[in-house]
Amino acid sequence: MDLLLPRRCAGCGAPGEHVCARCREVLRSPPRRIHTRVDTHVPVWSFGPYADTHRRVVLAMKEHRNLAVRRHLGAVLAAGIRHLQARGELIDAPVLVPAPTRARHARLRGGDPVAAVCRASGWPVVDALRHGDRVADQVGLGVEKRRENLAGAVQIQRLPGAPVLLIDDVATTGATLAASSEVLFAAGCTVVGAIVICHA
Ligand SMILES: [Zn+2]
């Protein structure tokens, strides 16, 4: 493919690398605590706002089988987890649980990109959660509608068997993370927090 299409940075479009040195530097900044409009019941950390480099890299990650960007974000995620552990903010050695995605969308994108990023981090990953069939697309819904839409719609498909760190690409209202932690708590799981690539 490199012969047909010049390789461009996912973050800024500069020719040459999948992620250029400048954008790598932006993505190196450690995750910070954020506060979402919906109470997620667990601490949430984000690598940055849904804008500029982070936004473009998340969009590139969702492109069909963009493996290079998913691998890079996996390394970013692993470094972020090490950072939080070194600061004592994350105590347990968790398993990563990707936030649920609608299966049809995941297939269209060439597999669930968030799960692929989790796997690229080197941490154990359990696909514990899935959306029920009746959940509608969240795009365009307000906070309350998102909560209603998700209530009862996130289901457990496998028990994680260890403390859970939830992972998602973008936190908007926090409704998906809230529904995910609620269903995991109800199943008797421990959820230590959530990390998102960026927050809107
Ligand atoms: Zn760049």
Boltz pocket constraint, residues with backbone or C-beta under 6 A from the ligand:
constraints:
  - pocket:
      binder: B
      contacts: [[A, 9], [A, 10], [A, 11], [A, 12], [A, 13], [A, 14], [A, 19], [A, 20], [A, 21], [A, 22], [A, 23], [A, 24]]
      max_distance: 6.0
